[in-house]
């Protein structure tokens, strides 16, 4: 799966509730809009508020897992991270609920700023993997078997597993606290990108060479299963010349590697003119027509998503 949140995607743009059954109807293309004539209400999702407003929400709540384990793994290369991801997917595909990676810079700054004792020593890369389900004993045996294979083969250099809720929260705080920790150190140029797994971390390495000593930190972390890289470049303060060296280089690099300039956070106001790196002129023209059709007065979240004329 690849996250892509650039512009309007018709396959998840129109959702309606049937007037008799209240079941959800989703259209996959413009022709399927005919189906929406049967709907009492129409919702526009994935448009960042530029095609409509949310007036009703339905939540599907699955049963809460009764068994959750989280492990931190230390690895020596991003290639090992990719191999670990494949091994884990082959062995635990039905119970993996998260597979995150972060580099050493992200790990160290998060532990330091949040005053967390690092669960592992220093390694170039870390993986946070969560498994969840409803069979504690069987799940634990499968996880232990995988970790034993990964460590005996040398693919994983070290690892630690948490089953207690307090330790699980601490493990997740390291990963989820990266963005805040970096912000406490200075100005952060943040990019939410979708890049094929094989090339994902190459962008971070390329930027370190390109930016050199003009930046303090260039680091990356993200959701490997979604091909989602959160790229962070840190300086002591905001410098326009740094932005000029980062953009449009990052967008061009991402486009050349068949990625998306916005994986999950959307284009908003600041990235609207970067949509051309992920969408064709024809697609952008169609999006503008949809905007004119549903919002002729331009009052719904204006100046967002679509590029300047």
URZI-V489796 format. One record per residue. N is the residue number from 1. SS is DSSP state (hx for helix, st for strand, lp for the rest). NEAR is the number of other ideal C-beta (glycine too) atoms within 8 Angstrom. D_LAST is the distance of its C-alpha to the last C-alpha in whole Angstrom. Layout:
n=N ss=SS near=NEAR d_last=D_LAST
n=N ss=SS near=NEAR d_last=D_LAST
This chain:
n=1 ss=lp near=5 d_last=32
n=2 ss=lp near=9 d_last=29
n=3 ss=lp near=12 d_last=27
n=4 ss=lp near=10 d_last=23
n=5 ss=lp near=11 d_last=21
n=6 ss=lp near=10 d_last=17
n=7 ss=lp near=12 d_last=15
n=8 ss=lp near=10 d_last=17
n=9 ss=lp near=8 d_last=21
n=10 ss=hx near=10 d_last=22
n=11 ss=hx near=7 d_last=26
n=12 ss=hx near=8 d_last=26
n=13 ss=lp near=12 d_last=23
n=14 ss=st near=13 d_last=26
n=15 ss=st near=10 d_last=29
n=16 ss=st near=13 d_last=31
n=17 ss=st near=12 d_last=35
n=18 ss=st near=11 d_last=37
n=19 ss=lp near=6 d_last=39
n=20 ss=lp near=4 d_last=43
n=21 ss=lp near=4 d_last=43
n=22 ss=lp near=5 d_last=40
n=23 ss=lp near=6 d_last=39
n=24 ss=st near=7 d_last=36
n=25 ss=st near=12 d_last=34
n=26 ss=st near=8 d_last=31
n=27 ss=lp near=12 d_last=29
n=28 ss=lp near=6 d_last=28
n=29 ss=lp near=7 d_last=26
n=30 ss=hx near=6 d_last=24
n=31 ss=hx near=5 d_last=28
n=32 ss=hx near=10 d_last=29
n=33 ss=hx near=9 d_last=28
n=34 ss=hx near=6 d_last=31
n=35 ss=hx near=9 d_last=33
n=36 ss=hx near=12 d_last=31
n=37 ss=hx near=6 d_last=32
n=38 ss=hx near=8 d_last=35
n=39 ss=st near=12 d_last=34
n=40 ss=st near=6 d_last=35
n=41 ss=st near=8 d_last=32
n=42 ss=st near=9 d_last=29
n=43 ss=st near=10 d_last=27
n=44 ss=st near=11 d_last=24
n=45 ss=lp near=8 d_last=24
n=46 ss=lp near=9 d_last=22
n=47 ss=lp near=11 d_last=19
n=48 ss=lp near=10 d_last=19
n=49 ss=lp near=9 d_last=20
n=50 ss=lp near=12 d_last=16
n=51 ss=lp near=12 d_last=18
n=52 ss=lp near=10 d_last=22
n=53 ss=lp near=5 d_last=24
n=54 ss=lp near=6 d_last=28
n=55 ss=lp near=4 d_last=31
n=56 ss=lp near=7 d_last=33
n=57 ss=lp near=4 d_last=34
n=58 ss=lp near=6 d_last=37
n=59 ss=lp near=4 d_last=38
n=60 ss=lp near=4 d_last=40
n=61 ss=lp near=3 d_last=42
n=62 ss=lp near=4 d_last=44
n=63 ss=lp near=4 d_last=48
n=64 ss=lp near=4 d_last=48
n=65 ss=lp near=9 d_last=49
n=66 ss=lp near=6 d_last=53
n=67 ss=st near=11 d_last=53
n=68 ss=st near=10 d_last=50
n=69 ss=st near=14 d_last=51
n=70 ss=st near=15 d_last=48
n=71 ss=st near=12 d_last=49
n=72 ss=st near=14 d_last=48
n=73 ss=st near=15 d_last=48
n=74 ss=st near=13 d_last=48
n=75 ss=st near=15 d_last=47
n=76 ss=lp near=8 d_last=47
n=77 ss=lp near=8 d_last=44
n=78 ss=hx near=10 d_last=41
n=79 ss=hx near=6 d_last=43
n=80 ss=hx near=12 d_last=45
n=81 ss=hx near=14 d_last=43
n=82 ss=hx near=11 d_last=41
n=83 ss=hx near=9 d_last=45
n=84 ss=hx near=14 d_last=46
n=85 ss=hx near=13 d_last=43
n=86 ss=hx near=8 d_last=44
n=87 ss=hx near=12 d_last=48
n=88 ss=hx near=12 d_last=47
n=89 ss=hx near=9 d_last=45
n=90 ss=hx near=6 d_last=48
n=91 ss=hx near=9 d_last=50
n=92 ss=hx near=11 d_last=49
n=93 ss=lp near=7 d_last=46
n=94 ss=lp near=5 d_last=47
n=95 ss=lp near=10 d_last=47
n=96 ss=st near=13 d_last=45
n=97 ss=st near=8 d_last=42
n=98 ss=st near=9 d_last=41
n=99 ss=st near=13 d_last=40
n=100 ss=st near=12 d_last=39
n=101 ss=st near=13 d_last=39
n=102 ss=st near=14 d_last=38
n=103 ss=st near=14 d_last=39
n=104 ss=hx near=10 d_last=42
n=105 ss=hx near=9 d_last=40
n=106 ss=hx near=14 d_last=39
n=107 ss=hx near=12 d_last=42
n=108 ss=hx near=10 d_last=44
n=109 ss=hx near=14 d_last=41
n=110 ss=hx near=16 d_last=41
n=111 ss=hx near=11 d_last=45
n=112 ss=hx near=8 d_last=46
n=113 ss=hx near=11 d_last=43
n=114 ss=lp near=11 d_last=44
n=115 ss=lp near=4 d_last=48
n=116 ss=lp near=9 d_last=49
n=117 ss=lp near=4 d_last=51
n=118 ss=lp near=9 d_last=50
n=119 ss=lp near=9 d_last=51
n=120 ss=lp near=11 d_last=51
n=121 ss=lp near=6 d_last=52
n=122 ss=lp near=5 d_last=49
n=123 ss=lp near=12 d_last=48
n=124 ss=lp near=8 d_last=44
n=125 ss=st near=15 d_last=43
n=126 ss=st near=14 d_last=44
n=127 ss=st near=14 d_last=43
n=128 ss=st near=17 d_last=43
n=129 ss=st near=12 d_last=44
n=130 ss=st near=11 d_last=45
n=131 ss=st near=14 d_last=47
n=132 ss=st near=9 d_last=48
n=133 ss=st near=10 d_last=50
n=134 ss=lp near=6 d_last=53
n=135 ss=lp near=7 d_last=56
n=136 ss=hx near=7 d_last=57
n=137 ss=hx near=6 d_last=60
n=138 ss=hx near=7 d_last=58
n=139 ss=hx near=13 d_last=55
n=140 ss=hx near=11 d_last=56
n=141 ss=hx near=8 d_last=59
n=142 ss=hx near=12 d_last=56
n=143 ss=hx near=13 d_last=54
n=144 ss=hx near=8 d_last=57
n=145 ss=hx near=9 d_last=57
n=146 ss=hx near=12 d_last=54
n=147 ss=hx near=13 d_last=54
n=148 ss=hx near=8 d_last=57
n=149 ss=hx near=9 d_last=56
n=150 ss=hx near=13 d_last=53
n=151 ss=hx near=12 d_last=55
n=152 ss=hx near=6 d_last=58
n=153 ss=lp near=6 d_last=56
n=154 ss=lp near=6 d_last=54
n=155 ss=lp near=10 d_last=51
n=156 ss=lp near=14 d_last=51
n=157 ss=lp near=8 d_last=53
n=158 ss=st near=10 d_last=53
n=159 ss=st near=12 d_last=52
n=160 ss=st near=8 d_last=53
n=161 ss=st near=9 d_last=53
n=162 ss=st near=13 d_last=53
n=163 ss=lp near=8 d_last=54
n=164 ss=lp near=6 d_last=54
n=165 ss=hx near=5 d_last=52
n=166 ss=hx near=6 d_last=52
n=167 ss=hx near=10 d_last=51
n=168 ss=hx near=13 d_last=49
n=169 ss=hx near=8 d_last=47
n=170 ss=hx near=11 d_last=47
n=171 ss=hx near=13 d_last=46
n=172 ss=hx near=10 d_last=43
n=173 ss=hx near=11 d_last=43
n=174 ss=hx near=16 d_last=42
n=175 ss=hx near=12 d_last=40
n=176 ss=hx near=6 d_last=38
n=177 ss=lp near=11 d_last=38
n=178 ss=hx near=15 d_last=37
n=179 ss=hx near=10 d_last=33
n=180 ss=hx near=9 d_last=35
n=181 ss=hx near=13 d_last=38
n=182 ss=hx near=15 d_last=35
n=183 ss=hx near=8 d_last=34
n=184 ss=lp near=6 d_last=37
n=185 ss=lp near=10 d_last=37
n=186 ss=lp near=10 d_last=34
n=187 ss=st near=9 d_last=31
n=188 ss=st near=10 d_last=29
n=189 ss=st near=11 d_last=26
n=190 ss=st near=8 d_last=26
n=191 ss=st near=10 d_last=24
n=192 ss=st near=10 d_last=24
n=193 ss=st near=16 d_last=24
n=194 ss=st near=14 d_last=26
n=195 ss=lp near=12 d_last=28
n=196 ss=lp near=10 d_last=31
n=197 ss=hx near=9 d_last=34
n=198 ss=hx near=5 d_last=36
n=199 ss=hx near=9 d_last=33
n=200 ss=lp near=14 d_last=32
n=201 ss=lp near=11 d_last=34
n=202 ss=hx near=7 d_last=33
n=203 ss=hx near=17 d_last=30
n=204 ss=hx near=13 d_last=32
n=205 ss=hx near=8 d_last=35
n=206 ss=hx near=9 d_last=32
n=207 ss=hx near=13 d_last=31
n=208 ss=hx near=9 d_last=34
n=209 ss=hx near=7 d_last=35
n=210 ss=hx near=8 d_last=32
n=211 ss=hx near=12 d_last=32
n=212 ss=hx near=7 d_last=35
n=213 ss=hx near=3 d_last=37
n=214 ss=hx near=9 d_last=34
n=215 ss=lp near=11 d_last=33
n=216 ss=lp near=7 d_last=36
n=217 ss=st near=11 d_last=36
n=218 ss=st near=13 d_last=33
n=219 ss=st near=13 d_last=34
n=220 ss=st near=15 d_last=33
n=221 ss=st near=13 d_last=34
n=222 ss=st near=12 d_last=33
n=223 ss=st near=9 d_last=34
n=224 ss=hx near=14 d_last=35
n=225 ss=hx near=8 d_last=36
n=226 ss=hx near=12 d_last=32
n=227 ss=lp near=15 d_last=31
n=228 ss=st near=13 d_last=29
n=229 ss=st near=16 d_last=30
n=230 ss=st near=13 d_last=29
n=231 ss=st near=15 d_last=29
n=232 ss=st near=17 d_last=30
n=233 ss=st near=13 d_last=30
n=234 ss=st near=14 d_last=32
n=235 ss=st near=13 d_last=33
n=236 ss=lp near=5 d_last=35
n=237 ss=lp near=6 d_last=32
n=238 ss=lp near=7 d_last=28
n=239 ss=lp near=9 d_last=28
n=240 ss=hx near=6 d_last=24
n=241 ss=hx near=7 d_last=26
n=242 ss=hx near=14 d_last=26
n=243 ss=hx near=10 d_last=23
n=244 ss=hx near=7 d_last=22
n=245 ss=hx near=9 d_last=25
n=246 ss=hx near=11 d_last=24
n=247 ss=lp near=8 d_last=20
n=248 ss=lp near=7 d_last=19
n=249 ss=hx near=9 d_last=22
n=250 ss=hx near=14 d_last=23
n=251 ss=hx near=11 d_last=20
n=252 ss=hx near=9 d_last=20
n=253 ss=hx near=10 d_last=24
n=254 ss=hx near=16 d_last=23
n=255 ss=hx near=11 d_last=21
n=256 ss=hx near=6 d_last=24
n=257 ss=lp near=10 d_last=27
n=258 ss=lp near=5 d_last=25
n=259 ss=lp near=13 d_last=24
n=260 ss=st near=13 d_last=21
n=261 ss=lp near=16 d_last=20
n=262 ss=lp near=16 d_last=20
n=263 ss=lp near=14 d_last=24
n=264 ss=lp near=9 d_last=25
n=265 ss=lp near=7 d_last=23
n=266 ss=lp near=9 d_last=19
n=267 ss=lp near=15 d_last=16
n=268 ss=lp near=10 d_last=16
n=269 ss=lp near=6 d_last=14
n=270 ss=lp near=5 d_last=15
n=271 ss=lp near=11 d_last=14
n=272 ss=hx near=14 d_last=11
n=273 ss=hx near=7 d_last=10
n=274 ss=hx near=13 d_last=13
n=275 ss=hx near=16 d_last=13
n=276 ss=hx near=9 d_last=12
n=277 ss=hx near=10 d_last=16
n=278 ss=lp near=14 d_last=17
n=279 ss=lp near=9 d_last=15
n=280 ss=lp near=5 d_last=15
n=281 ss=hx near=6 d_last=12
n=282 ss=hx near=6 d_last=14
n=283 ss=hx near=9 d_last=15
n=284 ss=hx near=14 d_last=11
n=285 ss=hx near=8 d_last=11
n=286 ss=hx near=8 d_last=14
n=287 ss=hx near=13 d_last=13
n=288 ss=hx near=9 d_last=10
n=289 ss=hx near=8 d_last=13
n=290 ss=hx near=10 d_last=15
n=291 ss=hx near=12 d_last=14
n=292 ss=hx near=8 d_last=14
n=293 ss=hx near=7 d_last=17
n=294 ss=hx near=9 d_last=18
n=295 ss=lp near=11 d_last=17
n=296 ss=lp near=5 d_last=16
n=297 ss=lp near=4 d_last=16
n=298 ss=lp near=7 d_last=14
n=299 ss=lp near=5 d_last=17
n=300 ss=lp near=11 d_last=18
n=301 ss=lp near=6 d_last=17
n=302 ss=lp near=7 d_last=14
n=303 ss=lp near=4 d_last=11
n=304 ss=lp near=12 d_last=13
n=305 ss=lp near=13 d_last=12
n=306 ss=lp near=11 d_last=9
n=307 ss=lp near=8 d_last=6
n=308 ss=lp near=4 d_last=4
n=309 ss=lp near=2 d_last=0
